[in-house]
């Protein structure tokens, strides 16, 4: 589907759930076409990508570069196969490039670190293995390969028709990037800004100490840009970037308020706080115990991200007791 002159959005399905789709973008150019994000490494996603490219009257072999906004499997998964098919060069931010091997190939250490993180933050032993291994199924939908180009903030990517400025926007992943076309005033935002959901930001072995602080700083960086259209990694194209950023920032303020309310009646682990919060945007939310395993892990690690940010704001303190991390409100 053409979303702007020379720019096409291609929706690729998730394994087993065609309702959750990842947006890839084909950008036409006189010096070769650029594909931004690829979808999961699955037969269904590759076919959807092929059909979308054909619908733009472009052939797979005409793609010269694949730019990956971040290394999550629904954006990075197919990049190696696309390179194999058409010889395109793959580009990704330097930080995420450095995490590929430990995330998808030799991930025993990552699993151990995740288990220790969850145990330290209150996950009970009878749930620990399930939450620790909740994302392992995703690895079979990723083919890894070293990228030809490692990008940095401020780099430019051009194909003689469009020129994108690389904006490093950590938070959702440590090396997440957005692509800003300054002349035409549009931005390809990956999972940094979405129209109808709030991107997941969590503490994990790859995230750094304060990923939510990084994310908020990155949002404020984008708010200064002149943008007419936002082309996100999921959901519809939209405008009013500043308004959407304000809404996301308000969501995080509301979540921090919920966390402080939870802490008002005693010291708690991140797991204990997550159990007190209603989750998802559904009316009234969903109780923690009713979430699927993967969603429960995201709830715990997202709560931890908010607690770390509250510590940076000097509103919460952390104390280690009896082998676990407890949090206390300072407000």
Protein Blocks (a to p, Z undefined) as FASTA:
>chain_A
ZZbghiacdddddehiakbccdddddddfebpadehjbjadfklmmmmmmmmmmnopafk
lpmbdcdfbfcfklmmmmmmmmmmnopacdddfklmmmmmmmmmmmmlmmmmmmmmmmmn
opafklmmmmmmmmmmmmmmcccdddfbdcdehiacdehlaccdddddehjbmkbccddd
fknopacekjmbcfkbccdddddfknojblmlmmmmmmmmmmmpccfbdcdfedjddehk
llmmmmmmmmmmmmmmmmmmmmmnoccdfklmmmmpcedjbehiaafklpcfklmmmmmm
mmmmmmmmmmmnopaccddeehiacdddfZZ
